């Protein structure tokens, strides 16, 4: 009975599935924190960049439409 108990403890200690899942969870949280921080930090620059791209696309679209007539 004690041997079975000790054997089950040994097999649980050698099972790395739970540890691996915890490591991936910690890694995922780290990635979320880094990406969230980067977005927060660069939000004004990103907004300006995408606004400029939108203006350029609209300008080119208007030019193509005018030239096609």
PDB file with SEQRES, HELIX, SHEET and CRYST1 records, atoms N, CA, C and O in Angstrom:
SEQRES   1 A   69  UNK UNK UNK UNK UNK UNK UNK UNK UNK UNK UNK UNK UNK          
SEQRES   2 A   69  UNK UNK UNK UNK UNK UNK UNK UNK UNK UNK UNK UNK UNK          
SEQRES   3 A   69  UNK UNK UNK UNK UNK UNK UNK UNK UNK UNK UNK UNK UNK          
SEQRES   4 A   69  UNK UNK UNK UNK UNK UNK UNK UNK UNK UNK UNK UNK UNK          
SEQRES   5 A   69  UNK UNK UNK UNK UNK UNK UNK UNK UNK UNK UNK UNK UNK          
SEQRES   6 A   69  UNK UNK UNK UNK                                              
HELIX    1 AA1 UNK A    2  UNK A   14  1                                  13    
HELIX    2 AA2 UNK A   17  UNK A   68  1                                  52    
CRYST1    1.000    1.000    1.000  90.00  90.00  90.00 P 1           1          
ATOM      1  N   UNK A   1       0.815  -1.180   0.000  1.00  0.00           N  
ATOM      2  CA  UNK A   1       0.000   0.000   0.000  1.00  0.00           C  
ATOM      3  C   UNK A   1       0.871   1.262   0.000  1.00  0.00           C  
ATOM      4  O   UNK A   1       0.623   2.202  -0.755  1.00  0.00           O  
ATOM      5  N   UNK A   2       1.879   1.264   0.845  1.00  0.00           N  
ATOM      6  CA  UNK A   2       2.787   2.407   0.892  1.00  0.00           C  
ATOM      7  C   UNK A   2       3.586   2.473  -0.405  1.00  0.00           C  
ATOM      8  O   UNK A   2       3.862   3.559  -0.916  1.00  0.00           O  
ATOM      9  N   UNK A   3       3.958   1.307  -0.937  1.00  0.00           N  
ATOM     10  CA  UNK A   3       4.696   1.298  -2.201  1.00  0.00           C  
ATOM     11  C   UNK A   3       3.868   1.885  -3.334  1.00  0.00           C  
ATOM     12  O   UNK A   3       4.385   2.636  -4.160  1.00  0.00           O  
ATOM     13  N   UNK A   4       2.589   1.545  -3.376  1.00  0.00           N  
ATOM     14  CA  UNK A   4       1.711   2.105  -4.408  1.00  0.00           C  
ATOM     15  C   UNK A   4       1.608   3.619  -4.244  1.00  0.00           C  
ATOM     16  O   UNK A   4       1.626   4.359  -5.228  1.00  0.00           O  
ATOM     17  N   UNK A   5       1.501   4.068  -3.017  1.00  0.00           N  
ATOM     18  CA  UNK A   5       1.410   5.498  -2.742  1.00  0.00           C  
ATOM     19  C   UNK A   5       2.688   6.215  -3.188  1.00  0.00           C  
ATOM     20  O   UNK A   5       2.627   7.254  -3.845  1.00  0.00           O  
ATOM     21  N   UNK A   6       3.844   5.653  -2.827  1.00  0.00           N  
ATOM     22  CA  UNK A   6       5.111   6.244  -3.229  1.00  0.00           C  
ATOM     23  C   UNK A   6       5.281   6.206  -4.743  1.00  0.00           C  
ATOM     24  O   UNK A   6       5.817   7.148  -5.326  1.00  0.00           O  
ATOM     25  N   UNK A   7       4.835   5.139  -5.381  1.00  0.00           N  
ATOM     26  CA  UNK A   7       4.919   5.040  -6.838  1.00  0.00           C  
ATOM     27  C   UNK A   7       4.041   6.104  -7.499  1.00  0.00           C  
ATOM     28  O   UNK A   7       4.431   6.697  -8.505  1.00  0.00           O  
ATOM     29  N   UNK A   8       2.864   6.341  -6.935  1.00  0.00           N  
ATOM     30  CA  UNK A   8       1.998   7.370  -7.519  1.00  0.00           C  
ATOM     31  C   UNK A   8       2.595   8.757  -7.323  1.00  0.00           C  
ATOM     32  O   UNK A   8       2.444   9.619  -8.189  1.00  0.00           O  
ATOM     33  N   UNK A   9       3.265   8.985  -6.209  1.00  0.00           N  
ATOM     34  CA  UNK A   9       3.933  10.274  -5.990  1.00  0.00           C  
ATOM     35  C   UNK A   9       5.078  10.443  -6.974  1.00  0.00           C  
ATOM     36  O   UNK A   9       5.268  11.527  -7.525  1.00  0.00           O  
ATOM     37  N   UNK A  10       5.852   9.369  -7.203  1.00  0.00           N  
ATOM     38  CA  UNK A  10       6.952   9.441  -8.161  1.00  0.00           C  
ATOM     39  C   UNK A  10       6.441   9.719  -9.575  1.00  0.00           C  
ATOM     40  O   UNK A  10       7.026  10.523 -10.301  1.00  0.00           O  
ATOM     41  N   UNK A  11       5.361   9.063  -9.961  1.00  0.00           N  
ATOM     42  CA  UNK A  11       4.844   9.277 -11.321  1.00  0.00           C  
ATOM     43  C   UNK A  11       4.275  10.687 -11.456  1.00  0.00           C  
ATOM     44  O   UNK A  11       4.401  11.303 -12.514  1.00  0.00           O  
ATOM     45  N   UNK A  12       3.656  11.202 -10.407  1.00  0.00           N  
ATOM     46  CA  UNK A  12       3.139  12.573 -10.457  1.00  0.00           C  
ATOM     47  C   UNK A  12       4.286  13.578 -10.530  1.00  0.00           C  
ATOM     48  O   UNK A  12       4.171  14.596 -11.213  1.00  0.00           O  
ATOM     49  N   UNK A  13       5.369  13.309  -9.847  1.00  0.00           N  
ATOM     50  CA  UNK A  13       6.516  14.210  -9.858  1.00  0.00           C  
ATOM     51  C   UNK A  13       7.232  14.186 -11.215  1.00  0.00           C  
ATOM     52  O   UNK A  13       7.807  15.190 -11.634  1.00  0.00           O  
ATOM     53  N   UNK A  14       7.194  13.049 -11.889  1.00  0.00           N  
ATOM     54  CA  UNK A  14       7.871  12.956 -13.178  1.00  0.00           C  
ATOM     55  C   UNK A  14       6.981  13.405 -14.336  1.00  0.00           C  
ATOM     56  O   UNK A  14       7.472  13.583 -15.450  1.00  0.00           O  
ATOM     57  N   UNK A  15       5.688  13.589 -14.095  1.00  0.00           N  
ATOM     58  CA  UNK A  15       4.774  14.058 -15.133  1.00  0.00           C  
ATOM     59  C   UNK A  15       4.964  15.552 -15.325  1.00  0.00           C  
ATOM     60  O   UNK A  15       4.696  16.333 -14.411  1.00  0.00           O  
ATOM     61  N   UNK A  16       5.425  15.963 -16.510  1.00  0.00           N  
ATOM     62  CA  UNK A  16       5.766  17.360 -16.770  1.00  0.00           C  
ATOM     63  C   UNK A  16       4.669  18.108 -17.530  1.00  0.00           C  
ATOM     64  O   UNK A  16       4.863  19.270 -17.884  1.00  0.00           O  
ATOM     65  N   UNK A  17       3.532  17.478 -17.787  1.00  0.00           N  
ATOM     66  CA  UNK A  17       2.484  18.130 -18.569  1.00  0.00           C  
ATOM     67  C   UNK A  17       1.956  19.376 -17.878  1.00  0.00           C  
ATOM     68  O   UNK A  17       1.774  20.408 -18.524  1.00  0.00           O  
ATOM     69  N   UNK A  18       1.709  19.299 -16.583  1.00  0.00           N  
ATOM     70  CA  UNK A  18       1.199  20.449 -15.850  1.00  0.00           C  
ATOM     71  C   UNK A  18       2.202  21.580 -15.792  1.00  0.00           C  
ATOM     72  O   UNK A  18       1.831  22.750 -15.882  1.00  0.00           O  
ATOM     73  N   UNK A  19       3.460  21.243 -15.642  1.00  0.00           N  
ATOM     74  CA  UNK A  19       4.512  22.258 -15.592  1.00  0.00           C  
ATOM     75  C   UNK A  19       4.624  22.951 -16.942  1.00  0.00           C  
ATOM     76  O   UNK A  19       4.770  24.172 -16.999  1.00  0.00           O  
ATOM     77  N   UNK A  20       4.560  22.197 -18.013  1.00  0.00           N  
ATOM     78  CA  UNK A  20       4.656  22.780 -19.345  1.00  0.00           C  
ATOM     79  C   UNK A  20       3.482  23.717 -19.613  1.00  0.00           C  
ATOM     80  O   UNK A  20       3.668  24.796 -20.175  1.00  0.00           O  
ATOM     81  N   UNK A  21       2.289  23.317 -19.218  1.00  0.00           N  
ATOM     82  CA  UNK A  21       1.118  24.172 -19.412  1.00  0.00           C  
ATOM     83  C   UNK A  21       1.266  25.466 -18.620  1.00  0.00           C  
ATOM     84  O   UNK A  21       0.912  26.538 -19.109  1.00  0.00           O  
ATOM     85  N   UNK A  22       1.782  25.370 -17.410  1.00  0.00           N  
ATOM     86  CA  UNK A  22       1.992  26.569 -16.596  1.00  0.00           C  
ATOM     87  C   UNK A  22       3.044  27.474 -17.229  1.00  0.00           C  
ATOM     88  O   UNK A  22       2.896  28.696 -17.213  1.00  0.00           O  
ATOM     89  N   UNK A  23       4.083  26.899 -17.777  1.00  0.00           N  
ATOM     90  CA  UNK A  23       5.118  27.694 -18.439  1.00  0.00           C  
ATOM     91  C   UNK A  23       4.545  28.432 -19.650  1.00  0.00           C  
ATOM     92  O   UNK A  23       4.848  29.605 -19.867  1.00  0.00           O  
ATOM     93  N   UNK A  24       3.723  27.748 -20.433  1.00  0.00           N  
ATOM     94  CA  UNK A  24       3.105  28.403 -21.586  1.00  0.00           C  
ATOM     95  C   UNK A  24       2.146  29.504 -21.136  1.00  0.00           C  
ATOM     96  O   UNK A  24       2.070  30.550 -21.781  1.00  0.00           O  
ATOM     97  N   UNK A  25       1.428  29.294 -20.065  1.00  0.00           N  
ATOM     98  CA  UNK A  25       0.519  30.322 -19.558  1.00  0.00           C  
ATOM     99  C   UNK A  25       1.294  31.558 -19.114  1.00  0.00           C  
ATOM    100  O   UNK A  25       0.880  32.683 -19.392  1.00  0.00           O  
ATOM    101  N   UNK A  26       2.400  31.359 -18.434  1.00  0.00           N  
ATOM    102  CA  UNK A  26       3.227  32.486 -17.995  1.00  0.00           C  
ATOM    103  C   UNK A  26       3.805  33.208 -19.209  1.00  0.00           C  
ATOM    104  O   UNK A  26       3.848  34.439 -19.230  1.00  0.00           O  
ATOM    105  N   UNK A  27       4.242  32.475 -20.200  1.00  0.00           N  
ATOM    106  CA  UNK A  27       4.765  33.069 -21.427  1.00  0.00           C  
ATOM    107  C   UNK A  27       3.684  33.884 -22.139  1.00  0.00           C  
ATOM    108  O   UNK A  27       3.952  34.987 -22.617  1.00  0.00           O  
ATOM    109  N   UNK A  28       2.469  33.346 -22.211  1.00  0.00           N  
ATOM    110  CA  UNK A  28       1.373  34.056 -22.866  1.00  0.00           C  
ATOM    111  C   UNK A  28       1.041  35.354 -22.139  1.00  0.00           C  
ATOM    112  O   UNK A  28       0.787  36.376 -22.778  1.00  0.00           O  
ATOM    113  N   UNK A  29       1.043  35.321 -20.826  1.00  0.00           N  
ATOM    114  CA  UNK A  29       0.780  36.536 -20.055  1.00  0.00           C  
ATOM    115  C   UNK A  29       1.868  37.572 -20.321  1.00  0.00           C  
ATOM    116  O   UNK A  29       1.571  38.760 -20.453  1.00  0.00           O  
ATOM    117  N   UNK A  30       3.103  37.142 -20.399  1.00  0.00           N  
ATOM    118  CA  UNK A  30       4.199  38.062 -20.699  1.00  0.00           C  
ATOM    119  C   UNK A  30       4.044  38.706 -22.060  1.00  0.00           C  
ATOM    120  O   UNK A  30       4.279  39.906 -22.209  1.00  0.00           O  
ATOM    121  N   UNK A  31       3.651  37.925 -23.057  1.00  0.00           N  
ATOM    122  CA  UNK A  31       3.456  38.463 -24.403  1.00  0.00           C  
ATOM    123  C   UNK A  31       2.311  39.476 -24.411  1.00  0.00           C  
ATOM    124  O   UNK A  31       2.418  40.527 -25.043  1.00  0.00           O  
ATOM    125  N   UNK A  32       1.220  39.167 -23.712  1.00  0.00           N  
ATOM    126  CA  UNK A  32       0.086  40.088 -23.649  1.00  0.00           C  
ATOM    127  C   UNK A  32       0.503  41.401 -22.995  1.00  0.00           C  
ATOM    128  O   UNK A  32       0.118  42.473 -23.460  1.00  0.00           O  
ATOM    129  N   UNK A  33       1.276  41.326 -21.936  1.00  0.00           N  
ATOM    130  CA  UNK A  33       1.727  42.543 -21.253  1.00  0.00           C  
ATOM    131  C   UNK A  33       2.622  43.375 -22.164  1.00  0.00           C  
ATOM    132  O   UNK A  33       2.476  44.596 -22.222  1.00  0.00           O  
ATOM    133  N   UNK A  34       3.537  42.738 -22.871  1.00  0.00           N  
ATOM    134  CA  UNK A  34       4.454  43.467 -23.754  1.00  0.00           C  
ATOM    135  C   UNK A  34       3.703  44.101 -24.915  1.00  0.00           C  
ATOM    136  O   UNK A  34       3.935  45.269 -25.226  1.00  0.00           O  
ATOM    137  N   UNK A  35       2.813  43.366 -25.560  1.00  0.00           N  
ATOM    138  CA  UNK A  35       2.063  43.908 -26.688  1.00  0.00           C  
ATOM    139  C   UNK A  35       1.141  45.040 -26.222  1.00  0.00           C  
ATOM    140  O   UNK A  35       1.036  46.073 -26.883  1.00  0.00           O  
ATOM    141  N   UNK A  36       0.482  44.843 -25.093  1.00  0.00           N  
ATOM    142  CA  UNK A  36      -0.387  45.893 -24.562  1.00  0.00           C  
ATOM    143  C   UNK A  36       0.380  47.154 -24.224  1.00  0.00           C  
ATOM    144  O   UNK A  36      -0.085  48.261 -24.495  1.00  0.00           O  
ATOM    145  N   UNK A  37       1.537  46.994 -23.641  1.00  0.00           N  
ATOM    146  CA  UNK A  37       2.370  48.155 -23.320  1.00  0.00           C  
ATOM    147  C   UNK A  37       2.831  48.878 -24.580  1.00  0.00           C  
ATOM    148  O   UNK A  37       2.834  50.108 -24.630  1.00  0.00           O  
ATOM    149  N   UNK A  38       3.216  48.122 -25.585  1.00  0.00           N  
ATOM    150  CA  UNK A  38       3.678  48.731 -26.839  1.00  0.00           C  
ATOM    151  C   UNK A  38       2.551  49.499 -27.514  1.00  0.00           C  
ATOM    152  O   UNK A  38       2.767  50.601 -28.019  1.00  0.00           O  
ATOM    153  N   UNK A  39       1.357  48.930 -27.528  1.00  0.00           N  
ATOM    154  CA  UNK A  39       0.226  49.616 -28.148  1.00  0.00           C  
ATOM    155  C   UNK A  39      -0.099  50.897 -27.389  1.00  0.00           C  
ATOM    156  O   UNK A  39      -0.365  51.933 -27.998  1.00  0.00           O  
ATOM    157  N   UNK A  40      -0.079  50.828 -26.071  1.00  0.00           N  
ATOM    158  CA  UNK A  40      -0.355  52.013 -25.261  1.00  0.00           C  
ATOM    159  C   UNK A  40       0.717  53.080 -25.469  1.00  0.00           C  
ATOM    160  O   UNK A  40       0.408  54.268 -25.565  1.00  0.00           O  
ATOM    161  N   UNK A  41       1.938  52.665 -25.537  1.00  0.00           N  
ATOM    162  CA  UNK A  41       3.045  53.602 -25.682  1.00  0.00           C  
ATOM    163  C   UNK A  41       3.045  54.277 -27.056  1.00  0.00           C  
ATOM    164  O   UNK A  41       3.299  55.477 -27.159  1.00  0.00           O  
ATOM    165  N   UNK A  42       2.761  53.510 -28.106  1.00  0.00           N  
ATOM    166  CA  UNK A  42       2.852  54.028 -29.465  1.00  0.00           C  
ATOM    167  C   UNK A  42       1.499  54.397 -30.064  1.00  0.00           C  
ATOM    168  O   UNK A  42       1.412  54.611 -31.273  1.00  0.00           O  
ATOM    169  N   UNK A  43       0.451  54.477 -29.265  1.00  0.00           N  
ATOM    170  CA  UNK A  43      -0.894  54.763 -29.783  1.00  0.00           C  
ATOM    171  C   UNK A  43      -0.962  56.073 -30.571  1.00  0.00           C  
ATOM    172  O   UNK A  43      -1.526  56.076 -31.665  1.00  0.00           O  
ATOM    173  N   UNK A  44      -0.416  57.183 -30.071  1.00  0.00           N  
ATOM    174  CA  UNK A  44      -0.514  58.420 -30.864  1.00  0.00           C  
ATOM    175  C   UNK A  44       0.205  58.330 -32.216  1.00  0.00           C  
ATOM    176  O   UNK A  44      -0.304  58.825 -33.223  1.00  0.00           O  
ATOM    177  N   UNK A  45       1.370  57.709 -32.240  1.00  0.00           N  
ATOM    178  CA  UNK A  45       2.105  57.577 -33.497  1.00  0.00           C  
ATOM    179  C   UNK A  45       1.358  56.653 -34.463  1.00  0.00           C  
ATOM    180  O   UNK A  45       1.309  56.919 -35.664  1.00  0.00           O  
ATOM    181  N   UNK A  46       0.787  55.584 -33.947  1.00  0.00           N  
ATOM    182  CA  UNK A  46       0.041  54.664 -34.805  1.00  0.00           C  
ATOM    183  C   UNK A  46      -1.203  55.330 -35.378  1.00  0.00           C  
ATOM    184  O   UNK A  46      -1.526  55.147 -36.552  1.00  0.00           O  
ATOM    185  N   UNK A  47      -1.896  56.098 -34.557  1.00  0.00           N  
ATOM    186  CA  UNK A  47      -3.086  56.803 -35.037  1.00  0.00           C  
ATOM    187  C   UNK A  47      -2.714  57.768 -36.156  1.00  0.00           C  
ATOM    188  O   UNK A  47      -3.392  57.825 -37.182  1.00  0.00           O  
ATOM    189  N   UNK A  48      -1.643  58.524 -35.960  1.00  0.00           N  
ATOM    190  CA  UNK A  48      -1.196  59.454 -36.995  1.00  0.00           C  
ATOM    191  C   UNK A  48      -0.782  58.744 -38.268  1.00  0.00           C  
ATOM    192  O   UNK A  48      -1.114  59.188 -39.367  1.00  0.00           O  
ATOM    193  N   UNK A  49      -0.060  57.645 -38.127  1.00  0.00           N  
ATOM    194  CA  UNK A  49       0.408  56.903 -39.303  1.00  0.00           C  
ATOM    195  C   UNK A  49      -0.765  56.350 -40.104  1.00  0.00           C  
ATOM    196  O   UNK A  49      -0.794  56.476 -41.329  1.00  0.00           O  
ATOM    197  N   UNK A  50      -1.732  55.739 -39.424  1.00  0.00           N  
ATOM    198  CA  UNK A  50      -2.877  55.183 -40.140  1.00  0.00           C  
ATOM    199  C   UNK A  50      -3.753  56.276 -40.727  1.00  0.00           C  
ATOM    200  O   UNK A  50      -4.349  56.079 -41.786  1.00  0.00           O  
ATOM    201  N   UNK A  51      -3.846  57.417 -40.069  1.00  0.00           N  
ATOM    202  CA  UNK A  51      -4.602  58.543 -40.638  1.00  0.00           C  
ATOM    203  C   UNK A  51      -3.932  59.032 -41.918  1.00  0.00           C  
ATOM    204  O   UNK A  51      -4.610  59.297 -42.910  1.00  0.00           O  
ATOM    205  N   UNK A  52      -2.609  59.153 -41.901  1.00  0.00           N  
ATOM    206  CA  UNK A  52      -1.877  59.576 -43.102  1.00  0.00           C  
ATOM    207  C   UNK A  52      -2.042  58.579 -44.243  1.00  0.00           C  
ATOM    208  O   UNK A  52      -2.200  58.971 -45.399  1.00  0.00           O  
ATOM    209  N   UNK A  53      -2.005  57.310 -43.922  1.00  0.00           N  
ATOM    210  CA  UNK A  53      -2.189  56.280 -44.952  1.00  0.00           C  
ATOM    211  C   UNK A  53      -3.590  56.388 -45.547  1.00  0.00           C  
ATOM    212  O   UNK A  53      -3.758  56.268 -46.761  1.00  0.00           O  
ATOM    213  N   UNK A  54      -4.594  56.614 -44.703  1.00  0.00           N  
ATOM    214  CA  UNK A  54      -5.963  56.772 -45.189  1.00  0.00           C  
ATOM    215  C   UNK A  54      -6.109  57.973 -46.103  1.00  0.00           C  
ATOM    216  O   UNK A  54      -6.796  57.901 -47.122  1.00  0.00           O  
ATOM    217  N   UNK A  55      -5.468  59.077 -45.749  1.00  0.00           N  
ATOM    218  CA  UNK A  55      -5.518  60.278 -46.590  1.00  0.00           C  
ATOM    219  C   UNK A  55      -4.844  60.007 -47.935  1.00  0.00           C  
ATOM    220  O   UNK A  55      -5.365  60.406 -48.976  1.00  0.00           O  
ATOM    221  N   UNK A  56      -3.716  59.346 -47.924  1.00  0.00           N  
ATOM    222  CA  UNK A  56      -3.007  59.046 -49.175  1.00  0.00           C  
ATOM    223  C   UNK A  56      -3.834  58.129 -50.073  1.00  0.00           C  
ATOM    224  O   UNK A  56      -3.887  58.327 -51.287  1.00  0.00           O  
ATOM    225  N   UNK A  57      -4.480  57.126 -49.477  1.00  0.00           N  
ATOM    226  CA  UNK A  57      -5.315  56.218 -50.266  1.00  0.00           C  
ATOM    227  C   UNK A  57      -6.480  56.981 -50.878  1.00  0.00           C  
ATOM    228  O   UNK A  57      -6.796  56.794 -52.053  1.00  0.00           O  
ATOM    229  N   UNK A  58      -7.119  57.836 -50.093  1.00  0.00           N  
ATOM    230  CA  UNK A  58      -8.241  58.632 -50.610  1.00  0.00           C  
ATOM    231  C   UNK A  58      -7.800  59.555 -51.735  1.00  0.00           C  
ATOM    232  O   UNK A  58      -8.503  59.701 -52.735  1.00  0.00           O  
ATOM    233  N   UNK A  59      -6.642  60.175 -51.575  1.00  0.00           N  
ATOM    234  CA  UNK A  59      -6.122  61.072 -52.608  1.00  0.00           C  
ATOM    235  C   UNK A  59      -5.836  60.314 -53.896  1.00  0.00           C  
ATOM    236  O   UNK A  59      -6.191  60.775 -54.981  1.00  0.00           O  
ATOM    237  N   UNK A  60      -5.197  59.160 -53.783  1.00  0.00           N  
ATOM    238  CA  UNK A  60      -4.895  58.356 -54.969  1.00  0.00           C  
ATOM    239  C   UNK A  60      -6.167  57.852 -55.630  1.00  0.00           C  
ATOM    240  O   UNK A  60      -6.263  57.818 -56.857  1.00  0.00           O  
ATOM    241  N   UNK A  61      -7.134  57.464 -54.826  1.00  0.00           N  
ATOM    242  CA  UNK A  61      -8.395  56.972 -55.374  1.00  0.00           C  
ATOM    243  C   UNK A  61      -9.099  58.091 -56.142  1.00  0.00           C  
ATOM    244  O   UNK A  61      -9.650  57.851 -57.216  1.00  0.00           O  
ATOM    245  N   UNK A  62      -9.085  59.296 -55.605  1.00  0.00           N  
ATOM    246  CA  UNK A  62      -9.695  60.431 -56.292  1.00  0.00           C  
ATOM    247  C   UNK A  62      -8.958  60.730 -57.594  1.00  0.00           C  
ATOM    248  O   UNK A  62      -9.586  61.044 -58.605  1.00  0.00           O  
ATOM    249  N   UNK A  63      -7.636  60.635 -57.573  1.00  0.00           N  
ATOM    250  CA  UNK A  63      -6.841  60.882 -58.784  1.00  0.00           C  
ATOM    251  C   UNK A  63      -7.154  59.848 -59.877  1.00  0.00           C  
ATOM    252  O   UNK A  63      -7.285  60.199 -61.050  1.00  0.00           O  
ATOM    253  N   UNK A  64      -7.272  58.590 -59.486  1.00  0.00           N  
ATOM    254  CA  UNK A  64      -7.551  57.540 -60.451  1.00  0.00           C  
ATOM    255  C   UNK A  64      -8.955  57.717 -61.012  1.00  0.00           C  
ATOM    256  O   UNK A  64      -9.168  57.543 -62.212  1.00  0.00           O  
ATOM    257  N   UNK A  65      -9.900  58.055 -60.171  1.00  0.00           N  
ATOM    258  CA  UNK A  65     -11.276  58.251 -60.618  1.00  0.00           C  
ATOM    259  C   UNK A  65     -11.353  59.423 -61.593  1.00  0.00           C  
ATOM    260  O   UNK A  65     -12.048  59.339 -62.606  1.00  0.00           O  
ATOM    261  N   UNK A  66     -10.645  60.516 -61.297  1.00  0.00           N  
ATOM    262  CA  UNK A  66     -10.637  61.691 -62.174  1.00  0.00           C  
ATOM    263  C   UNK A  66      -9.958  61.369 -63.502  1.00  0.00           C  
ATOM    264  O   UNK A  66     -10.421  61.805 -64.556  1.00  0.00           O  
ATOM    265  N   UNK A  67      -8.886  60.623 -63.460  1.00  0.00           N  
ATOM    266  CA  UNK A  67      -8.131  60.300 -64.692  1.00  0.00           C  
ATOM    267  C   UNK A  67      -8.921  59.334 -65.567  1.00  0.00           C  
ATOM    268  O   UNK A  67      -8.757  59.341 -66.787  1.00  0.00           O  
ATOM    269  N   UNK A  68      -9.759  58.516 -64.982  1.00  0.00           N  
ATOM    270  CA  UNK A  68     -10.520  57.527 -65.751  1.00  0.00           C  
ATOM    271  C   UNK A  68     -11.663  58.168 -66.512  1.00  0.00           C  
ATOM    272  O   UNK A  68     -12.198  57.549 -67.431  1.00  0.00           O  
ATOM    273  N   UNK A  69     -12.057  59.381 -66.165  1.00  0.00           N  
ATOM    274  CA  UNK A  69     -13.188  60.045 -66.843  1.00  0.00           C  
ATOM    275  C   UNK A  69     -12.767  60.665 -68.094  1.00  0.00           C  
ATOM    276  O   UNK A  69     -13.585  61.264 -68.792  1.00  0.00           O  
TER     277      UNK A  69                                                      
END                                                                             
